[in-house]
Amino acid sequence: MNKYYGFDLGDAESAVCRLGKRDAGVPEVLPVREARSFITAYAQLPSGELLIGESACYDTSATRRALRFKSNFLTDPQSEKDVKRFAAGVLGELYADGNLIKDDDCCFYIGCPAGWDRAARERYRRIFEDTGYPPARIVSESRAALISACQSKHFQVGYDIMSKPVLVVDIGSSTTDFAFIHGGREVELQTAGEVRLGGGIMDELLLEESVKHSADADAVRRALAASPPWRSYCEFAARRLKEQYFSDEDYWKENECAKTVHIRVGAGAKLTLRIDGEIADRVLNKGADQLNGRSFKAAFLDSLKDLREKLKDQLPELLFLTGGVSRLPAIRSWCEQVYPEAIIITGAEPEFSVSRGLAWSGRIDEELREFRKEVGELIDSSAVERIVESRIDDLYHRIVEAMVEPILRRVALPVFDRWRNDEIQRLSDIDQIVQKEIEAWLHSDEAQRLLVKPIAEWLKPVAYDVEEKTMPICVRHNVPYKAMSLNSYFSLSDIDIRIDAKEVFAVEGFTWLINAIISIIVGLVCGGSGLAIISSGISGILAGAIISLLILFLGKDKMQEVFMNMDIPKPMRKLVPRGHFEARVERMTEEVKNSFYSNLENEKNAEITARMAAEISQQIEQCLAKMAEVVEIPL
């Protein structure tokens, strides 16, 4: 794609932005009927001409006119027809002004409320497809607003947003759209994503205040009742005046903030819209029928508090305000009141944050497709396997260093104690018992936990080697390299994609390694005959004398056979001091390690090692694939 268009079709106002594939700045706002932000309205003239924007509100020759129809899309079938006509009118204006060229390699990203489900989004997308738009995709307006904030130069949150909770509050004319984003992904809210609380309510209240104090109040009321389009236009004018006032309240304390509208219906009427501190207070705090008697302030605060209760286990650390109404200082203060721990940010031009974010979304998605393709090619190659294979001997060493001493202390010593306590009848049984006990202990949770540390330490240099492969891919596609950093994911306790050493490196994966350790330990503990457990370092005790006598009368070989199968009396067993065997275990630890390392080169099973390297590589590759999948909002 060469160009990406973002179309924010709002209930009251709309905007279109465009971003080239190589453009370095912010997306360009494209005027429609000479308005950068234009009224969401259309009028059908007798000639068939379709008017879009402000002129559609008051052209008296219109045979059909529609305003503020998007908010009814989910409930009113007529709204779908109105959206289609308006979309067709905007498309025609873009072609007429040369802002869109036939057969250009481009796509449209069109916003929708976060609360719309997949079925509604697909129905909405088909409207634009049927109208003749280039390929279109429907994207949550809240996600677009956050992307716009992240891409803007004035707003540098940093990479932490990929793992931190963010609440986006998009205050439109008809609804306030809440979206909770955690780890860069939208999380469904129990509020269904939107609340019927928009800035349009304040516009209506300001209009009512102005009509009430108008010199020709009755004539104005008749005109507005006779012409819903003119009423909508007056509400739009009240909205502009309200935003103008709240953008600089200090200035308007000393100056009049007013606008006169000439309503051309019947005999006509003149309405002066006016706002000052007293009127502003009533607009924010007066009960409204649309809100069941609550004021805008009360309803907004209730929504924020309700969300806080639902999000109490993971409160947002960043709260991003967007939409024209977000300019009101009162909105910010209310958010600070309910979320004192959050950083609260408002965009520089909130009325264009969604349309710009939609355009950025198009380019980001294109880059991510290429990014994921390259990551897939890396996974399909043998690069990760070669990295793992080059370090597999180091893994063996780390595991032996970590596991030998615990095996001797957790298995060999308890077996010795059982023999001393007469729980094991014959020395000839010890070899088999030790082997089974080692195997059982290696499958225990304790052993698995001990495996985690050496494996995690081994993974670090492996991860760095892998990152040398992924970093250039990230740089080419404007993705933060940390997004593909295995080490970063290992260290994040709140990320849901991470390698769990306990699961990845199950005991079964170390068949050769475990068998080698068992055979060496059994040989050293039992001396190949079962005698090593008591025969060294106990000269001067009765057991040593008995062994010497048996050798004298029976010969060494016969003595070993008799002694191995002898049920030695318990008192005699107690003569073998436990401290002697503990000291022997200390000496054996190094012997076991040295024996293992000397056998490593000569007896290592190449087939098992290759299989283990392949299994580890597969786990790392699966992790890379998942990490690439969750990269949605690069900053």
DAQUI-V992663 format. One record per residue. N is the residue number from 1. NEAR is the number of other C-alpha atoms within 10 Angstrom. D_FIRST is the distance of its C-alpha to the first C-alpha in whole Angstrom. Layout:
((N:NEAR:D_FIRST) (N:NEAR:D_FIRST))
//
This chain:
((1:12:0) (2:12:4) (3:19:6) (4:26:7) (5:31:11) (6:33:14) (7:26:17) (8:27:20) (9:24:22) (10:23:26) (11:20:29) (12:25:30) (13:22:28) (14:23:24) (15:26:21) (16:29:18) (17:28:16) (18:27:12) (19:25:11) (20:19:9) (21:17:7) (22:9:11) (23:11:13) (24:8:16) (25:11:18) (26:18:17) (27:23:15) (28:19:17) (29:19:19) (30:19:19) (31:17:22) (32:24:23) (33:17:27) (34:10:27) (35:14:27) (36:18:24) (37:19:26) (38:21:27) (39:26:29) (40:26:28) (41:29:30) (42:28:30) (43:29:33) (44:20:34) (45:17:36) (46:11:39) (47:9:37) (48:10:34) (49:11:32) (50:21:30) (51:22:30) (52:25:28) (53:24:29) (54:19:32) (55:15:34) (56:25:33) (57:26:36) (58:20:39) (59:17:39) (60:12:42) (61:11:41) (62:19:38) (63:12:39) (64:12:37) (65:19:36) (66:20:34) (67:24:33) (68:21:32) (69:20:31) (70:19:29) (71:17:31) (72:14:33) (73:16:30) (74:12:32) (75:9:35) (76:12:35) (77:10:34) (78:11:34) (79:19:31) (80:19:29) (81:14:29) (82:20:29) (83:24:26) (84:18:25) (85:21:27) (86:24:25) (87:22:22) (88:21:22) (89:22:24) (90:25:21) (91:19:19) (92:16:21) (93:19:22) (94:18:18) (95:12:18) (96:12:22) (97:14:21) (98:10:18) (99:14:16) (100:18:14) (101:12:13) (102:9:14) (103:7:12) (104:11:9) (105:12:5) (106:22:5) (107:21:7) (108:24:11) (109:30:13) (110:28:16) (111:27:19) (112:26:22) (113:25:26) (114:24:26) (115:20:29) (116:16:27) (117:11:27) (118:10:25) (119:9:26) (120:14:26) (121:20:23) (122:13:22) (123:12:24) (124:22:22) (125:21:19) (126:16:20) (127:19:22) (128:22:18) (129:14:17) (130:10:21) (131:14:20) (132:12:17) (133:17:15) (134:19:11) (135:13:10) (136:20:12) (137:21:14) (138:22:17) (139:21:18) (140:21:21) (141:28:22) (142:31:24) (143:27:21) (144:27:19) (145:29:22) (146:28:23) (147:25:19) (148:27:20) (149:27:23) (150:20:22) (151:20:20) (152:18:22) (153:10:24) (154:10:27) (155:14:27) (156:11:27) (157:14:29) (158:10:28) (159:16:27) (160:11:30) (161:19:28) (162:21:26) (163:16:30) (164:18:32) (165:23:32) (166:26:30) (167:24:31) (168:23:29) (169:25:31) (170:29:29) (171:25:32) (172:24:30) (173:25:33) (174:21:34) (175:20:33) (176:23:33) (177:27:30) (178:27:31) (179:28:29) (180:24:30) (181:24:28) (182:18:29) (183:20:28) (184:23:24) (185:17:24) (186:18:26) (187:14:29) (188:14:31) (189:17:33) (190:12:37) (191:15:36) (192:15:33) (193:20:31) (194:22:32) (195:17:36) (196:15:37) (197:21:37) (198:20:35) (199:21:36) (200:22:37) (201:24:40) (202:26:41) (203:24:40) (204:20:43) (205:22:45) (206:25:45) (207:24:45) (208:17:48) (209:18:50) (210:20:49) (211:21:51) (212:14:54) (213:13:55) (214:18:54) (215:13:57) (216:14:56) (217:16:55) (218:12:56) (219:18:54) (220:22:51) (221:17:51) (222:14:52) (223:21:49) (224:18:47) (225:12:48) (226:13:48) (227:18:44) (228:16:42) (229:21:39) (230:22:41) (231:21:42) (232:23:38) (233:24:38) (234:23:41) (235:23:39) (236:21:36) (237:17:38) (238:28:40) (239:24:37) (240:14:36) (241:20:40) (242:25:40) (243:16:37) (244:17:39) (245:23:42) (246:21:41) (247:16:38) (248:13:42) (249:17:45) (250:11:47) (251:12:46) (252:16:47) (253:12:50) (254:9:52) (255:10:50) (256:12:49) (257:17:46) (258:16:46) (259:14:44) (260:12:46) (261:15:45) (262:13:46) (263:21:46) (264:15:46) (265:16:48) (266:10:51) (267:8:53) (268:12:51) (269:19:51) (270:18:50) (271:22:49) (272:17:49) (273:24:46) (274:23:48) (275:24:47) (276:18:49) (277:14:50) (278:8:52) (279:16:50) (280:20:47) (281:11:49) (282:16:50) (283:25:46) (284:18:45) (285:16:49) (286:18:50) (287:18:50) (288:18:47) (289:10:48) (290:12:44) (291:14:45) (292:9:48) (293:12:50) (294:15:48) (295:21:47) (296:24:43) (297:17:44) (298:17:46) (299:20:44) (300:19:41) (301:17:43) (302:13:44) (303:17:40) (304:19:40) (305:16:43) (306:14:42) (307:19:39) (308:16:41) (309:10:43) (310:14:41) (311:16:39) (312:10:42) (313:8:41) (314:12:38) (315:19:38) (316:22:35) (317:16:35) (318:20:33) (319:22:33) (320:24:30) (321:28:31) (322:30:28) (323:24:29) (324:22:31) (325:26:34) (326:26:33) (327:22:35) (328:17:38) (329:13:40) (330:14:42) (331:17:39) (332:17:39) (333:13:42) (334:16:42) (335:21:39) (336:15:42) (337:13:45) (338:15:43) (339:19:41) (340:12:43) (341:13:42) (342:18:38) (343:15:36) (344:18:35) (345:17:32) (346:18:31) (347:22:28) (348:14:28) (349:13:27) (350:22:27) (351:23:26) (352:27:23) (353:29:22) (354:36:21) (355:31:18) (356:33:17) (357:33:17) (358:38:15) (359:31:12) (360:27:13) (361:28:13) (362:27:9) (363:22:8) (364:22:11) (365:13:11) (366:15:8) (367:18:10) (368:22:13) (369:15:12) (370:15:12) (371:22:15) (372:20:17) (373:14:16) (374:16:18) (375:22:21) (376:15:21) (377:11:22) (378:18:24) (379:19:26) (380:11:26) (381:11:28) (382:12:31) (383:14:31) (384:23:32) (385:19:35) (386:13:36) (387:17:36) (388:25:38) (389:19:40) (390:11:41) (391:15:42) (392:18:44) (393:15:47) (394:12:47) (395:17:46) (396:19:49) (397:16:51) (398:17:50) (399:20:51) (400:20:54) (401:16:55) (402:17:54) (403:19:56) (404:19:59) (405:19:61) (406:16:60) (407:21:61) (408:23:64) (409:15:65) (410:15:63) (411:21:65) (412:27:67) (413:19:69) (414:14:70) (415:20:71) (416:22:73) (417:16:74) (418:13:75) (419:21:77) (420:22:79) (421:15:79) (422:17:80) (423:12:77) (424:17:77) (425:19:80) (426:16:80) (427:21:78) (428:21:77) (429:14:74) (430:24:73) (431:19:70) (432:10:69) (433:16:69) (434:24:67) (435:17:64) (436:14:64) (437:17:64) (438:22:61) (439:17:59) (440:12:59) (441:16:59) (442:21:55) (443:13:54) (444:12:55) (445:11:53) (446:11:55) (447:19:54) (448:18:50) (449:12:50) (450:16:51) (451:22:49) (452:19:46) (453:16:47) (454:20:47) (455:20:44) (456:17:42) (457:12:43) (458:19:43) (459:21:39) (460:14:38) (461:15:39) (462:21:37) (463:21:34) (464:14:34) (465:15:33) (466:22:31) (467:19:29) (468:11:29) (469:16:27) (470:22:24) (471:17:24) (472:13:22) (473:22:20) (474:23:20) (475:12:20) (476:11:17) (477:19:15) (478:15:16) (479:23:18) (480:17:22) (481:16:24) (482:15:27) (483:21:24) (484:26:25) (485:19:29) (486:24:31) (487:19:34) (488:13:32) (489:19:32) (490:18:36) (491:10:37) (492:12:35) (493:9:38) (494:11:36) (495:15:33) (496:12:33) (497:17:31) (498:20:34) (499:19:36) (500:13:39) (501:19:41) (502:18:44) (503:11:42) (504:16:40) (505:19:43) (506:14:46) (507:18:49) (508:12:49) (509:17:46) (510:17:49) (511:14:52) (512:17:53) (513:20:53) (514:19:55) (515:14:57) (516:18:58) (517:20:59) (518:21:61) (519:17:63) (520:20:63) (521:27:64) (522:23:67) (523:16:68) (524:21:69) (525:27:70) (526:21:72) (527:15:73) (528:14:73) (529:19:76) (530:22:76) (531:18:78) (532:17:76) (533:22:75) (534:22:79) (535:15:81) (536:12:80) (537:15:81) (538:16:84) (539:10:87) (540:8:90) (541:13:89) (542:14:90) (543:18:87) (544:17:87) (545:13:91) (546:13:91) (547:16:88) (548:14:90) (549:12:93) (550:16:91) (551:16:90) (552:11:94) (553:10:95) (554:13:92) (555:12:91) (556:14:87) (557:10:85) (558:13:88) (559:18:87) (560:19:83) (561:13:84) (562:14:86) (563:21:85) (564:19:81) (565:14:83) (566:13:85) (567:14:85) (568:17:86) (569:12:87) (570:14:85) (571:11:88) (572:13:87) (573:18:84) (574:15:84) (575:15:85) (576:21:82) (577:14:81) (578:15:77) (579:9:77) (580:14:77) (581:22:75) (582:16:72) (583:11:73) (584:18:72) (585:20:69) (586:13:68) (587:11:69) (588:18:67) (589:20:64) (590:14:64) (591:15:65) (592:27:63) (593:20:60) (594:12:62) (595:15:62) (596:22:59) (597:15:57) (598:11:60) (599:13:59) (600:16:55) (601:10:55) (602:8:57) (603:11:57) (604:15:53) (605:13:52) (606:10:49) (607:10:48) (608:15:48) (609:20:46) (610:15:43) (611:13:43) (612:20:43) (613:21:40) (614:18:38) (615:17:38) (616:21:38) (617:21:35) (618:16:33) (619:16:34) (620:24:32) (621:20:29) (622:15:29) (623:18:29) (624:24:26) (625:16:24) (626:15:26) (627:20:25) (628:21:21) (629:12:21) (630:14:22) (631:19:20) (632:20:19) (633:23:19) (634:20:19) (635:19:21))
//
